[in-house]
Amino acid sequence: MKKILTLLTLLPLLANAQVANDGFNFGSLTGVLVGIGVVLLIFLVLRQLVLWYWKIDKIVAYQEQNIIALQSVYNTQKEILKQAKEQTELLRKIRDKIEVKTD
């Protein structure tokens, strides 16, 4: 796969490899820019094909759903822990009052 992508990358450069001896030539610059554009377009199409084939977009969507669900569970546990601490503190106050009365 890397060899194919390397070849596709070098193809436009090889096609426009003729360099004029009379200095800067806008034709070669245009060819290079078109070649870079074609390579970029091929890269984006192949990237989408790979993402589709390996179902990476669906995997990412499922992971985002899992993150939301886990955040909800975490927030619920945090709230339960807060309530448990409040109840523990209340029970300690009640215990202290009972101990004071029995003494």
HELIX and SHEET records of a PDB file:
HELIX    1   1 LYS A    2  ALA A   15  1                                  14    
HELIX    2   2 PHE A   26  TYR A   53  1                                  28    
HELIX    3   3 ILE A   56  THR A  102  1                                  47    
END                                                                             
